[in-house]
Amino acid sequence: MAEAARKVVHDCGLNPEVIERAATLAARLAKPLDNTDFEMSWRKKVATEFVTYALRELRGDDMGAERLQLTRHDWDGIS
């Protein structure tokens, strides 16, 4: 899967669709540790988002505003 994600990015560039596809492929490999109270599905979602943010940052996007929004996120309802 990681090789598939790398190939997608290498062959197609970093447009939004490619970033989404590559993040999904890469996150399938993720094995989030079970050392928190968060559900596995949430931890896998976060893995996908980390890859997305990294690829967007690599592309040159300014992720500062998005990070600030995340720090203000209302965490109610997350389990």
Secondary structure, DSSP 8 states (H G I E B T S, - for coil): -HHHHHHHHHHH-S-HHHHHHHHHHHHTT----S-SSS-HHHHHHHHHHHHHHHHHHHHT---HHHHHHHHT---TT--
